[in-house]
Amino acid sequence: MKINVTIDCTPQEARRFFGQPDIEPLQQALLAQMQAQMEKNLTAMNMGDMGALMKNFMTGPDAATSWGQWQDMFMKMAGGGGAAGEKG
């Protein structure tokens, strides 16, 4: 014997029926907080100020290493191949 049951309800109605909590307000608050943080970070990066942007990447104890890695990346993108200063 085979029995099929079709239930037509919204996800909210199903959660309420099974006794699960309504977390939609929490989700909305979290999404708003995430959006605000992302906007704050984008503003802080200020893509129009290249000096400030590069300062974020070039500071710290390994600034020389970071600069070398940037040079290598740009050389490879330009078709120069290996590390800065290498011929090949």
PDB file of N, CA, C and O in Angstrom:
ATOM      1  N   MET A   1       0.848  -1.159   0.000  1.00  0.00           N
ATOM      2  CA  MET A   1       0.000   0.000   0.000  1.00  0.00           C
ATOM      3  C   MET A   1       0.908   1.241   0.000  1.00  0.00           C
ATOM      4  O   MET A   1       1.944   1.268   0.665  1.00  0.00           O
ATOM      5  N   LYS A   2       0.506   2.241  -0.742  1.00  0.00           N
ATOM      6  CA  LYS A   2       1.269   3.471  -0.846  1.00  0.00           C
ATOM      7  C   LYS A   2       0.332   4.641  -0.591  1.00  0.00           C
ATOM      8  O   LYS A   2      -0.736   4.744  -1.195  1.00  0.00           O
ATOM      9  N   ILE A   3       0.753   5.531   0.323  1.00  0.00           N
ATOM     10  CA  ILE A   3      -0.066   6.698   0.658  1.00  0.00           C
ATOM     11  C   ILE A   3       0.777   7.950   0.435  1.00  0.00           C
ATOM     12  O   ILE A   3       1.891   8.053   0.948  1.00  0.00           O
ATOM     13  N   ASN A   4       0.251   8.886  -0.320  1.00  0.00           N
ATOM     14  CA  ASN A   4       0.905  10.171  -0.550  1.00  0.00           C
ATOM     15  C   ASN A   4       0.113  11.263   0.145  1.00  0.00           C
ATOM     16  O   ASN A   4      -1.110  11.335   0.024  1.00  0.00           O
ATOM     17  N   VAL A   5       0.829  12.114   0.875  1.00  0.00           N
ATOM     18  CA  VAL A   5       0.188  13.231   1.549  1.00  0.00           C
ATOM     19  C   VAL A   5       0.858  14.509   1.044  1.00  0.00           C
ATOM     20  O   VAL A   5       2.081  14.638   1.081  1.00  0.00           O
ATOM     21  N   THR A   6       0.059  15.424   0.584  1.00  0.00           N
ATOM     22  CA  THR A   6       0.569  16.703   0.111  1.00  0.00           C
ATOM     23  C   THR A   6       0.109  17.792   1.065  1.00  0.00           C
ATOM     24  O   THR A   6      -1.081  17.932   1.348  1.00  0.00           O
ATOM     25  N   ILE A   7       1.072  18.558   1.554  1.00  0.00           N
ATOM     26  CA  ILE A   7       0.747  19.651   2.472  1.00  0.00           C
ATOM     27  C   ILE A   7       1.137  20.955   1.790  1.00  0.00           C
ATOM     28  O   ILE A   7       2.277  21.132   1.360  1.00  0.00           O
ATOM     29  N   ASP A   8       0.182  21.851   1.700  1.00  0.00           N
ATOM     30  CA  ASP A   8       0.412  23.142   1.068  1.00  0.00           C
ATOM     31  C   ASP A   8       0.478  24.206   2.159  1.00  0.00           C
ATOM     32  O   ASP A   8      -0.548  24.645   2.677  1.00  0.00           O
ATOM     33  N   CYS A   9       1.716  24.618   2.504  1.00  0.00           N
ATOM     34  CA  CYS A   9       1.884  25.655   3.520  1.00  0.00           C
ATOM     35  C   CYS A   9       3.185  26.397   3.274  1.00  0.00           C
ATOM     36  O   CYS A   9       4.057  25.927   2.543  1.00  0.00           O
ATOM     37  N   THR A  10       3.301  27.540   3.883  1.00  0.00           N
ATOM     38  CA  THR A  10       4.520  28.329   3.750  1.00  0.00           C
ATOM     39  C   THR A  10       5.572  27.776   4.706  1.00  0.00           C
ATOM     40  O   THR A  10       5.234  27.044   5.637  1.00  0.00           O
ATOM     41  N   PRO A  11       6.844  28.118   4.489  1.00  0.00           N
ATOM     42  CA  PRO A  11       7.881  27.671   5.415  1.00  0.00           C
ATOM     43  C   PRO A  11       7.624  28.164   6.844  1.00  0.00           C
ATOM     44  O   PRO A  11       7.889  27.443   7.805  1.00  0.00           O
ATOM     45  N   GLN A  12       7.107  29.397   6.983  1.00  0.00           N
ATOM     46  CA  GLN A  12       6.800  29.918   8.317  1.00  0.00           C
ATOM     47  C   GLN A  12       5.721  29.072   8.992  1.00  0.00           C
ATOM     48  O   GLN A  12       5.826  28.759  10.178  1.00  0.00           O
ATOM     49  N   GLU A  13       4.697  28.706   8.245  1.00  0.00           N
ATOM     50  CA  GLU A  13       3.633  27.873   8.812  1.00  0.00           C
ATOM     51  C   GLU A  13       4.164  26.504   9.221  1.00  0.00           C
ATOM     52  O   GLU A  13       3.776  25.979  10.264  1.00  0.00           O
ATOM     53  N   ALA A  14       5.041  25.924   8.416  1.00  0.00           N
ATOM     54  CA  ALA A  14       5.609  24.610   8.745  1.00  0.00           C
ATOM     55  C   ALA A  14       6.460  24.697  10.009  1.00  0.00           C
ATOM     56  O   ALA A  14       6.374  23.826  10.875  1.00  0.00           O
ATOM     57  N   ARG A  15       7.286  25.749  10.121  1.00  0.00           N
ATOM     58  CA  ARG A  15       8.106  25.907  11.331  1.00  0.00           C
ATOM     59  C   ARG A  15       7.226  26.063  12.571  1.00  0.00           C
ATOM     60  O   ARG A  15       7.496  25.466  13.613  1.00  0.00           O
ATOM     61  N   ARG A  16       6.185  26.862  12.448  1.00  0.00           N
ATOM     62  CA  ARG A  16       5.272  27.067  13.583  1.00  0.00           C
ATOM     63  C   ARG A  16       4.596  25.743  13.957  1.00  0.00           C
ATOM     64  O   ARG A  16       4.454  25.437  15.141  1.00  0.00           O
ATOM     65  N   PHE A  17       4.178  24.956  12.957  1.00  0.00           N
ATOM     66  CA  PHE A  17       3.514  23.682  13.204  1.00  0.00           C
ATOM     67  C   PHE A  17       4.430  22.718  13.953  1.00  0.00           C
ATOM     68  O   PHE A  17       3.987  22.015  14.862  1.00  0.00           O
ATOM     69  N   PHE A  18       5.724  22.685  13.565  1.00  0.00           N
ATOM     70  CA  PHE A  18       6.664  21.769  14.203  1.00  0.00           C
ATOM     71  C   PHE A  18       7.300  22.354  15.462  1.00  0.00           C
ATOM     72  O   PHE A  18       8.148  21.707  16.078  1.00  0.00           O
ATOM     73  N   GLY A  19       6.909  23.557  15.851  1.00  0.00           N
ATOM     74  CA  GLY A  19       7.379  24.144  17.095  1.00  0.00           C
ATOM     75  C   GLY A  19       8.769  24.752  17.031  1.00  0.00           C
ATOM     76  O   GLY A  19       9.398  24.970  18.066  1.00  0.00           O
ATOM     77  N   GLN A  20       9.252  25.026  15.831  1.00  0.00           N
ATOM     78  CA  GLN A  20      10.572  25.640  15.704  1.00  0.00           C
ATOM     79  C   GLN A  20      10.451  27.146  15.923  1.00  0.00           C
ATOM     80  O   GLN A  20       9.427  27.747  15.600  1.00  0.00           O
ATOM     81  N   PRO A  21      11.500  27.749  16.474  1.00  0.00           N
ATOM     82  CA  PRO A  21      11.433  29.194  16.754  1.00  0.00           C
ATOM     83  C   PRO A  21      11.491  30.026  15.468  1.00  0.00           C
ATOM     84  O   PRO A  21      12.051  29.601  14.457  1.00  0.00           O
ATOM     85  N   ASP A  22      10.905  31.204  15.536  1.00  0.00           N
ATOM     86  CA  ASP A  22      10.943  32.142  14.416  1.00  0.00           C
ATOM     87  C   ASP A  22      12.215  32.972  14.555  1.00  0.00           C
ATOM     88  O   ASP A  22      12.310  33.838  15.424  1.00  0.00           O
ATOM     89  N   ILE A  23      13.188  32.700  13.694  1.00  0.00           N
ATOM     90  CA  ILE A  23      14.468  33.407  13.791  1.00  0.00           C
ATOM     91  C   ILE A  23      14.612  34.490  12.726  1.00  0.00           C
ATOM     92  O   ILE A  23      15.696  35.049  12.559  1.00  0.00           O
ATOM     93  N   GLU A  24      13.547  34.788  12.015  1.00  0.00           N
ATOM     94  CA  GLU A  24      13.627  35.801  10.963  1.00  0.00           C
ATOM     95  C   GLU A  24      14.075  37.164  11.494  1.00  0.00           C
ATOM     96  O   GLU A  24      14.898  37.805  10.841  1.00  0.00           O
ATOM     97  N   PRO A  25      13.579  37.646  12.648  1.00  0.00           N
ATOM     98  CA  PRO A  25      14.081  38.932  13.153  1.00  0.00           C
ATOM     99  C   PRO A  25      15.587  38.901  13.442  1.00  0.00           C
ATOM    100  O   PRO A  25      16.287  39.885  13.202  1.00  0.00           O
ATOM    101  N   LEU A  26      16.073  37.787  13.950  1.00  0.00           N
ATOM    102  CA  LEU A  26      17.503  37.642  14.207  1.00  0.00           C
ATOM    103  C   LEU A  26      18.290  37.672  12.900  1.00  0.00           C
ATOM    104  O   LEU A  26      19.337  38.313  12.816  1.00  0.00           O
ATOM    105  N   GLN A  27      17.782  36.972  11.876  1.00  0.00           N
ATOM    106  CA  GLN A  27      18.439  36.965  10.579  1.00  0.00           C
ATOM    107  C   GLN A  27      18.491  38.371   9.983  1.00  0.00           C
ATOM    108  O   GLN A  27      19.521  38.779   9.447  1.00  0.00           O
ATOM    109  N   GLN A  28      17.399  39.101  10.073  1.00  0.00           N
ATOM    110  CA  GLN A  28      17.351  40.455   9.527  1.00  0.00           C
ATOM    111  C   GLN A  28      18.350  41.371  10.248  1.00  0.00           C
ATOM    112  O   GLN A  28      19.038  42.168   9.611  1.00  0.00           O
ATOM    113  N   ALA A  29      18.421  41.252  11.567  1.00  0.00           N
ATOM    114  CA  ALA A  29      19.357  42.067  12.339  1.00  0.00           C
ATOM    115  C   ALA A  29      20.800  41.732  11.971  1.00  0.00           C
ATOM    116  O   ALA A  29      21.630  42.630  11.830  1.00  0.00           O
ATOM    117  N   LEU A  30      21.099  40.441  11.816  1.00  0.00           N
ATOM    118  CA  LEU A  30      22.438  40.006  11.444  1.00  0.00           C
ATOM    119  C   LEU A  30      22.817  40.502  10.064  1.00  0.00           C
ATOM    120  O   LEU A  30      23.935  40.974   9.861  1.00  0.00           O
ATOM    121  N   LEU A  31      21.896  40.403   9.108  1.00  0.00           N
ATOM    122  CA  LEU A  31      22.171  40.879   7.759  1.00  0.00           C
ATOM    123  C   LEU A  31      22.419  42.386   7.737  1.00  0.00           C
ATOM    124  O   LEU A  31      23.308  42.859   7.029  1.00  0.00           O
ATOM    125  N   ALA A  32      21.638  43.138   8.509  1.00  0.00           N
ATOM    126  CA  ALA A  32      21.830  44.588   8.577  1.00  0.00           C
ATOM    127  C   ALA A  32      23.194  44.914   9.169  1.00  0.00           C
ATOM    128  O   ALA A  32      23.872  45.830   8.705  1.00  0.00           O
ATOM    129  N   GLN A  33      23.596  44.168  10.191  1.00  0.00           N
ATOM    130  CA  GLN A  33      24.898  44.382  10.828  1.00  0.00           C
ATOM    131  C   GLN A  33      26.038  44.054   9.862  1.00  0.00           C
ATOM    132  O   GLN A  33      27.027  44.784   9.791  1.00  0.00           O
ATOM    133  N   MET A  34      25.897  42.957   9.122  1.00  0.00           N
ATOM    134  CA  MET A  34      26.914  42.576   8.147  1.00  0.00           C
ATOM    135  C   MET A  34      27.032  43.621   7.043  1.00  0.00           C
ATOM    136  O   MET A  34      28.140  43.962   6.628  1.00  0.00           O
ATOM    137  N   GLN A  35      25.902  44.128   6.567  1.00  0.00           N
ATOM    138  CA  GLN A  35      25.915  45.133   5.518  1.00  0.00           C
ATOM    139  C   GLN A  35      26.596  46.412   6.006  1.00  0.00           C
ATOM    140  O   GLN A  35      27.390  47.012   5.280  1.00  0.00           O
ATOM    141  N   ALA A  36      26.290  46.825   7.222  1.00  0.00           N
ATOM    142  CA  ALA A  36      26.904  48.031   7.785  1.00  0.00           C
ATOM    143  C   ALA A  36      28.418  47.849   7.906  1.00  0.00           C
ATOM    144  O   ALA A  36      29.175  48.772   7.607  1.00  0.00           O
ATOM    145  N   GLN A  37      28.862  46.677   8.339  1.00  0.00           N
ATOM    146  CA  GLN A  37      30.302  46.416   8.485  1.00  0.00           C
ATOM    147  C   GLN A  37      30.995  46.416   7.130  1.00  0.00           C
ATOM    148  O   GLN A  37      32.097  46.949   6.997  1.00  0.00           O
ATOM    149  N   MET A  38      30.360  45.824   6.124  1.00  0.00           N
ATOM    150  CA  MET A  38      30.944  45.803   4.786  1.00  0.00           C
ATOM    151  C   MET A  38      31.061  47.217   4.223  1.00  0.00           C
ATOM    152  O   MET A  38      32.079  47.559   3.621  1.00  0.00           O
ATOM    153  N   GLU A  39      30.036  48.036   4.413  1.00  0.00           N
ATOM    154  CA  GLU A  39      30.079  49.414   3.933  1.00  0.00           C
ATOM    155  C   GLU A  39      31.176  50.196   4.649  1.00  0.00           C
ATOM    156  O   GLU A  39      31.874  51.001   4.034  1.00  0.00           O
ATOM    157  N   LYS A  40      31.323  49.958   5.948  1.00  0.00           N
ATOM    158  CA  LYS A  40      32.361  50.629   6.727  1.00  0.00           C
ATOM    159  C   LYS A  40      33.748  50.244   6.211  1.00  0.00           C
ATOM    160  O   LYS A  40      34.621  51.100   6.069  1.00  0.00           O
ATOM    161  N   ASN A  41      33.947  48.952   5.931  1.00  0.00           N
ATOM    162  CA  ASN A  41      35.244  48.484   5.436  1.00  0.00           C
ATOM    163  C   ASN A  41      35.544  49.049   4.052  1.00  0.00           C
ATOM    164  O   ASN A  41      36.682  49.429   3.778  1.00  0.00           O
ATOM    165  N   LEU A  42      34.546  49.109   3.180  1.00  0.00           N
ATOM    166  CA  LEU A  42      34.762  49.666   1.850  1.00  0.00           C
ATOM    167  C   LEU A  42      35.102  51.146   1.929  1.00  0.00           C
ATOM    168  O   LEU A  42      35.952  51.634   1.183  1.00  0.00           O
ATOM    169  N   THR A  43      34.441  51.859   2.830  1.00  0.00           N
ATOM    170  CA  THR A  43      34.736  53.271   3.008  1.00  0.00           C
ATOM    171  C   THR A  43      36.151  53.449   3.537  1.00  0.00           C
ATOM    172  O   THR A  43      36.869  54.351   3.105  1.00  0.00           O
ATOM    173  N   ALA A  44      36.556  52.595   4.468  1.00  0.00           N
ATOM    174  CA  ALA A  44      37.898  52.683   5.050  1.00  0.00           C
ATOM    175  C   ALA A  44      38.971  52.403   4.010  1.00  0.00           C
ATOM    176  O   ALA A  44      40.055  52.983   4.072  1.00  0.00           O
ATOM    177  N   MET A  45      38.687  51.524   3.054  1.00  0.00           N
ATOM    178  CA  MET A  45      39.670  51.205   2.016  1.00  0.00           C
ATOM    179  C   MET A  45      39.836  52.375   1.041  1.00  0.00           C
ATOM    180  O   MET A  45      40.919  52.568   0.488  1.00  0.00           O
ATOM    181  N   ASN A  46      38.797  53.136   0.832  1.00  0.00           N
ATOM    182  CA  ASN A  46      38.820  54.321  -0.033  1.00  0.00           C
ATOM    183  C   ASN A  46      39.639  54.061  -1.290  1.00  0.00           C
ATOM    184  O   ASN A  46      40.798  54.464  -1.389  1.00  0.00           O
ATOM    185  N   MET A  47      39.025  53.390  -2.232  1.00  0.00           N
ATOM    186  CA  MET A  47      39.715  52.993  -3.455  1.00  0.00           C
ATOM    187  C   MET A  47      40.277  54.185  -4.232  1.00  0.00           C
ATOM    188  O   MET A  47      41.175  53.992  -5.052  1.00  0.00           O
ATOM    189  N   GLY A  48      39.785  55.407  -4.009  1.00  0.00           N
ATOM    190  CA  GLY A  48      40.297  56.567  -4.720  1.00  0.00           C
ATOM    191  C   GLY A  48      41.644  57.026  -4.190  1.00  0.00           C
ATOM    192  O   GLY A  48      42.377  57.721  -4.893  1.00  0.00           O
ATOM    193  N   ASP A  49      41.985  56.652  -2.963  1.00  0.00           N
ATOM    194  CA  ASP A  49      43.245  57.066  -2.358  1.00  0.00           C
ATOM    195  C   ASP A  49      44.219  55.898  -2.413  1.00  0.00           C
ATOM    196  O   ASP A  49      44.281  55.092  -1.486  1.00  0.00           O
ATOM    197  N   MET A  50      44.976  55.809  -3.497  1.00  0.00           N
ATOM    198  CA  MET A  50      45.863  54.665  -3.705  1.00  0.00           C
ATOM    199  C   MET A  50      46.952  54.594  -2.634  1.00  0.00           C
ATOM    200  O   MET A  50      47.365  53.499  -2.253  1.00  0.00           O
ATOM    201  N   GLY A  51      47.423  55.745  -2.144  1.00  0.00           N
ATOM    202  CA  GLY A  51      48.443  55.739  -1.099  1.00  0.00           C
ATOM    203  C   GLY A  51      47.945  55.065   0.168  1.00  0.00           C
ATOM    204  O   GLY A  51      48.661  54.268   0.774  1.00  0.00           O
ATOM    205  N   ALA A  52      46.715  55.384   0.572  1.00  0.00           N
ATOM    206  CA  ALA A  52      46.145  54.764   1.772  1.00  0.00           C
ATOM    207  C   ALA A  52      45.915  53.281   1.552  1.00  0.00           C
ATOM    208  O   ALA A  52      46.117  52.475   2.460  1.00  0.00           O
ATOM    209  N   LEU A  53      45.494  52.919   0.353  1.00  0.00           N
ATOM    210  CA  LEU A  53      45.262  51.507   0.044  1.00  0.00           C
ATOM    211  C   LEU A  53      46.573  50.719   0.107  1.00  0.00           C
ATOM    212  O   LEU A  53      46.621  49.638   0.693  1.00  0.00           O
ATOM    213  N   MET A  54      47.623  51.255  -0.491  1.00  0.00           N
ATOM    214  CA  MET A  54      48.906  50.555  -0.482  1.00  0.00           C
ATOM    215  C   MET A  54      49.483  50.498   0.930  1.00  0.00           C
ATOM    216  O   MET A  54      50.162  49.534   1.284  1.00  0.00           O
ATOM    217  N   LYS A  55      49.217  51.526   1.738  1.00  0.00           N
ATOM    218  CA  LYS A  55      49.710  51.527   3.114  1.00  0.00           C
ATOM    219  C   LYS A  55      49.141  50.349   3.887  1.00  0.00           C
ATOM    220  O   LYS A  55      49.826  49.762   4.725  1.00  0.00           O
ATOM    221  N   ASN A  56      47.886  50.000   3.607  1.00  0.00           N
ATOM    222  CA  ASN A  56      47.274  48.846   4.275  1.00  0.00           C
ATOM    223  C   ASN A  56      48.031  47.562   3.966  1.00  0.00           C
ATOM    224  O   ASN A  56      48.137  46.681   4.820  1.00  0.00           O
ATOM    225  N   PHE A  57      48.556  47.453   2.756  1.00  0.00           N
ATOM    226  CA  PHE A  57      49.241  46.229   2.350  1.00  0.00           C
ATOM    227  C   PHE A  57      50.728  46.246   2.653  1.00  0.00           C
ATOM    228  O   PHE A  57      51.354  45.189   2.729  1.00  0.00           O
ATOM    229  N   MET A  58      51.299  47.418   2.826  1.00  0.00           N
ATOM    230  CA  MET A  58      52.752  47.523   2.923  1.00  0.00           C
ATOM    231  C   MET A  58      53.276  47.852   4.318  1.00  0.00           C
ATOM    232  O   MET A  58      54.442  48.224   4.453  1.00  0.00           O
ATOM    233  N   THR A  59      52.467  47.731   5.341  1.00  0.00           N
ATOM    234  CA  THR A  59      52.940  48.038   6.681  1.00  0.00           C
ATOM    235  C   THR A  59      53.183  46.759   7.464  1.00  0.00           C
ATOM    236  O   THR A  59      52.715  45.685   7.085  1.00  0.00           O
ATOM    237  N   GLY A  60      53.906  46.885   8.539  1.00  0.00           N
ATOM    238  CA  GLY A  60      54.157  45.736   9.400  1.00  0.00           C
ATOM    239  C   GLY A  60      55.589  45.268   9.292  1.00  0.00           C
ATOM    240  O   GLY A  60      56.378  45.826   8.529  1.00  0.00           O
ATOM    241  N   PRO A  61      55.929  44.236  10.059  1.00  0.00           N
ATOM    242  CA  PRO A  61      57.317  43.757  10.105  1.00  0.00           C
ATOM    243  C   PRO A  61      57.779  43.120   8.803  1.00  0.00           C
ATOM    244  O   PRO A  61      58.980  43.050   8.544  1.00  0.00           O
ATOM    245  N   ASP A  62      56.848  42.658   7.986  1.00  0.00           N
ATOM    246  CA  ASP A  62      57.238  41.995   6.736  1.00  0.00           C
ATOM    247  C   ASP A  62      56.932  42.867   5.524  1.00  0.00           C
ATOM    248  O   ASP A  62      56.592  42.348   4.461  1.00  0.00           O
ATOM    249  N   ALA A  63      57.051  44.190   5.672  1.00  0.00           N
ATOM    250  CA  ALA A  63      56.733  45.105   4.576  1.00  0.00           C
ATOM    251  C   ALA A  63      57.628  44.858   3.360  1.00  0.00           C
ATOM    252  O   ALA A  63      57.159  44.930   2.224  1.00  0.00           O
ATOM    253  N   ALA A  64      58.908  44.568   3.587  1.00  0.00           N
ATOM    254  CA  ALA A  64      59.821  44.315   2.467  1.00  0.00           C
ATOM    255  C   ALA A  64      59.406  43.061   1.719  1.00  0.00           C
ATOM    256  O   ALA A  64      59.439  43.027   0.489  1.00  0.00           O
ATOM    257  N   THR A  65      59.017  42.031   2.456  1.00  0.00           N
ATOM    258  CA  THR A  65      58.547  40.793   1.833  1.00  0.00           C
ATOM    259  C   THR A  65      57.284  41.054   1.039  1.00  0.00           C
ATOM    260  O   THR A  65      57.140  40.570  -0.084  1.00  0.00           O
ATOM    261  N   SER A  66      56.357  41.827   1.625  1.00  0.00           N
ATOM    262  CA  SER A  66      55.108  42.150   0.938  1.00  0.00           C
ATOM    263  C   SER A  66      55.390  42.886  -0.363  1.00  0.00           C
ATOM    264  O   SER A  66      54.789  42.580  -1.393  1.00  0.00           O
ATOM    265  N   TRP A  67      56.297  43.852  -0.322  1.00  0.00           N
ATOM    266  CA  TRP A  67      56.618  44.626  -1.517  1.00  0.00           C
ATOM    267  C   TRP A  67      57.203  43.716  -2.596  1.00  0.00           C
ATOM    268  O   TRP A  67      56.870  43.855  -3.773  1.00  0.00           O
ATOM    269  N   GLY A  68      58.069  42.793  -2.201  1.00  0.00           N
ATOM    270  CA  GLY A  68      58.639  41.850  -3.159  1.00  0.00           C
ATOM    271  C   GLY A  68      57.570  40.964  -3.787  1.00  0.00           C
ATOM    272  O   GLY A  68      57.619  40.675  -4.983  1.00  0.00           O
ATOM    273  N   GLN A  69      56.622  40.542  -2.992  1.00  0.00           N
ATOM    274  CA  GLN A  69      55.530  39.717  -3.513  1.00  0.00           C
ATOM    275  C   GLN A  69      54.678  40.509  -4.498  1.00  0.00           C
ATOM    276  O   GLN A  69      54.255  39.977  -5.524  1.00  0.00           O
ATOM    277  N   TRP A  70      54.425  41.786  -4.186  1.00  0.00           N
ATOM    278  CA  TRP A  70      53.663  42.636  -5.118  1.00  0.00           C
ATOM    279  C   TRP A  70      54.418  42.789  -6.436  1.00  0.00           C
ATOM    280  O   TRP A  70      53.825  42.698  -7.511  1.00  0.00           O
ATOM    281  N   GLN A  71      55.732  43.022  -6.348  1.00  0.00           N
ATOM    282  CA  GLN A  71      56.534  43.162  -7.563  1.00  0.00           C
ATOM    283  C   GLN A  71      56.471  41.889  -8.394  1.00  0.00           C
ATOM    284  O   GLN A  71      56.294  41.947  -9.610  1.00  0.00           O
ATOM    285  N   ASP A  72      56.616  40.743  -7.744  1.00  0.00           N
ATOM    286  CA  ASP A  72      56.546  39.462  -8.453  1.00  0.00           C
ATOM    287  C   ASP A  72      55.198  39.293  -9.147  1.00  0.00           C
ATOM    288  O   ASP A  72      55.131  38.869 -10.300  1.00  0.00           O
ATOM    289  N   MET A  73      54.121  39.631  -8.428  1.00  0.00           N
ATOM    290  CA  MET A  73      52.790  39.476  -8.999  1.00  0.00           C
ATOM    291  C   MET A  73      52.627  40.360 -10.239  1.00  0.00           C
ATOM    292  O   MET A  73      52.106  39.907 -11.258  1.00  0.00           O
ATOM    293  N   PHE A  74      53.073  41.625 -10.155  1.00  0.00           N
ATOM    294  CA  PHE A  74      52.930  42.527 -11.288  1.00  0.00           C
ATOM    295  C   PHE A  74      53.814  42.100 -12.463  1.00  0.00           C
ATOM    296  O   PHE A  74      53.421  42.243 -13.621  1.00  0.00           O
ATOM    297  N   MET A  75      54.997  41.581 -12.168  1.00  0.00           N
ATOM    298  CA  MET A  75      55.875  41.096 -13.242  1.00  0.00           C
ATOM    299  C   MET A  75      55.242  39.918 -13.966  1.00  0.00           C
ATOM    300  O   MET A  75      55.303  39.833 -15.193  1.00  0.00           O
ATOM    301  N   LYS A  76      54.639  39.013 -13.213  1.00  0.00           N
ATOM    302  CA  LYS A  76      53.984  37.859 -13.834  1.00  0.00           C
ATOM    303  C   LYS A  76      52.786  38.289 -14.666  1.00  0.00           C
ATOM    304  O   LYS A  76      52.540  37.755 -15.748  1.00  0.00           O
ATOM    305  N   MET A  77      52.037  39.273 -14.142  1.00  0.00           N
ATOM    306  CA  MET A  77      50.870  39.757 -14.890  1.00  0.00           C
ATOM    307  C   MET A  77      51.308  40.459 -16.175  1.00  0.00           C
ATOM    308  O   MET A  77      50.609  40.402 -17.187  1.00  0.00           O
ATOM    309  N   ALA A  78      52.457  41.116 -16.133  1.00  0.00           N
ATOM    310  CA  ALA A  78      52.951  41.828 -17.301  1.00  0.00           C
ATOM    311  C   ALA A  78      53.675  40.895 -18.272  1.00  0.00           C
ATOM    312  O   ALA A  78      54.133  41.322 -19.332  1.00  0.00           O
ATOM    313  N   GLY A  79      53.772  39.635 -17.905  1.00  0.00           N
ATOM    314  CA  GLY A  79      54.422  38.672 -18.786  1.00  0.00           C
ATOM    315  C   GLY A  79      55.928  38.574 -18.570  1.00  0.00           C
ATOM    316  O   GLY A  79      56.643  37.999 -19.390  1.00  0.00           O
ATOM    317  N   GLY A  80      56.403  39.138 -17.464  1.00  0.00           N
ATOM    318  CA  GLY A  80      57.829  39.132 -17.179  1.00  0.00           C
ATOM    319  C   GLY A  80      58.328  37.820 -16.580  1.00  0.00           C
ATOM    320  O   GLY A  80      59.535  37.599 -16.491  1.00  0.00           O
ATOM    321  N   GLY A  81      57.419  36.962 -16.174  1.00  0.00           N
ATOM    322  CA  GLY A  81      57.821  35.662 -15.655  1.00  0.00           C
ATOM    323  C   GLY A  81      58.112  35.643 -14.179  1.00  0.00           C
ATOM    324  O   GLY A  81      57.221  35.902 -13.371  1.00  0.00           O
ATOM    325  N   GLY A  82      59.354  35.340 -13.803  1.00  0.00           N
ATOM    326  CA  GLY A  82      59.732  35.044 -12.427  1.00  0.00           C
ATOM    327  C   GLY A  82      59.837  36.251 -11.520  1.00  0.00           C
ATOM    328  O   GLY A  82      59.200  37.282 -11.737  1.00  0.00           O
ATOM    329  N   ALA A  83      60.658  36.091 -10.501  1.00  0.00           N
ATOM    330  CA  ALA A  83      60.807  37.111  -9.462  1.00  0.00           C
ATOM    331  C   ALA A  83      61.445  38.364 -10.034  1.00  0.00           C
ATOM    332  O   ALA A  83      62.126  38.317 -11.059  1.00  0.00           O
ATOM    333  N   ALA A  84      61.220  39.479  -9.364  1.00  0.00           N
ATOM    334  CA  ALA A  84      61.781  40.749  -9.809  1.00  0.00           C
ATOM    335  C   ALA A  84      63.300  40.657  -9.875  1.00  0.00           C
ATOM    336  O   ALA A  84      63.940  40.170  -8.943  1.00  0.00           O
ATOM    337  N   GLY A  85      63.858  41.113 -10.952  1.00  0.00           N
ATOM    338  CA  GLY A  85      65.307  41.079 -11.091  1.00  0.00           C
ATOM    339  C   GLY A  85      65.827  39.825 -11.786  1.00  0.00           C
ATOM    340  O   GLY A  85      66.980  39.787 -12.214  1.00  0.00           O
ATOM    341  N   GLU A  86      64.987  38.803 -11.901  1.00  0.00           N
ATOM    342  CA  GLU A  86      65.404  37.574 -12.583  1.00  0.00           C
ATOM    343  C   GLU A  86      65.249  37.750 -14.087  1.00  0.00           C
ATOM    344  O   GLU A  86      64.372  38.481 -14.549  1.00  0.00           O
ATOM    345  N   LYS A  87      66.075  37.101 -14.819  1.00  0.00           N
ATOM    346  CA  LYS A  87      65.930  37.089 -16.266  1.00  0.00           C
ATOM    347  C   LYS A  87      65.550  35.674 -16.665  1.00  0.00           C
ATOM    348  O   LYS A  87      66.053  34.691 -16.121  1.00  0.00           O
ATOM    349  N   GLY A  88      64.659  35.604 -17.616  1.00  0.00           N
ATOM    350  CA  GLY A  88      64.333  34.251 -18.015  1.00  0.00           C
ATOM    351  C   GLY A  88      63.208  34.248 -18.878  1.00  0.00           C
ATOM    352  O   GLY A  88      62.777  33.185 -19.326  1.00  0.00           O
TER     353      GLY A  88
END
